[in-house]
């Protein structure tokens, strides 16, 4: 029997992107906290271009807020977004539960 999936693997399979899964998990699990772009890169282990691409996608969808200063770009989850509650519940579930892969899955 295959080993249970870890939270990151669950989110990656669900969201279709390691970068998207890591950024969403970070921002959702720290709702109300503002991160600057380099901090997100450090916390998620992502390089510049994947992080920028996913942050732009999430911003375009209205899932995160963005604020720029002279030398930094800041992001935070938009808790007023209609996506926030479902994303929070998904991320919370992934952190709390072990999911067993189905027999015969790759």
TARA-V525373 format. One line per field, one symbol per residue. psi: psi as a letter, one per 20 degrees, with the letter a starting at -180 (. if undefined). A space follows every 50 residues. Layout:
# TARA-V525373
psi = ???
This chain:
# TARA-V525373
psi = pqqqprgghghghgijpgggggggggggilpiqpqqghgggghijqrggh ggghggghghijhqqppqagjqpqqqqniiqiigggggggggghhiqppp qqpjq.
